[in-house]
C-alpha cells in the first residue's frame, strides 16, 4: 500500500528518492538540459517548475522579504548555494513574462541495455 506516499516511488527508498530528485534538479538547472529516463523526468518536472515559480515570486520589486524567503525556500529544495544563485539571478528573469511551462521533454528513444525510454528534459528558450 502507498499510504502517505506522494509522487512517484521509482523503486527506491525515501532517502534515495529524495536525493535522486534533488540531484536531477540540480543538474537540470546547472546544464539546462539533461538526458534521463522518462519516469525520472516526469518525477522531477513539476518540482523544477515549482522552483522556478518560487524564484519568480521573489523577483518582485521592493519586497526584500520575498527575495529572502524565495531563496530560503529554493535552498530547502536544492541544497546547493551556487544553483540557487543561478536559478534566482539567471533563470527566473528569463521566464518573467511566461505564465508556466518552463520545461520541455523530448523523447529520444529506448536505451540499449534495458530498453528504458530516454528523454531530454530541458529548460525552454524564450
Secondary structure, DSSP 8 states (H G I E B T S, - for coil): --TT--S--TT--HHHHHHHHHHHHHHHHHHSEEEEEHHHHHHHHHHHHHHHHHHHHTT-TT-HHHHHHHHHHHHHHH--HHHHHHIIIIIHHHTTT--S--EEEEEEEE-TTT--EEEEEEE---
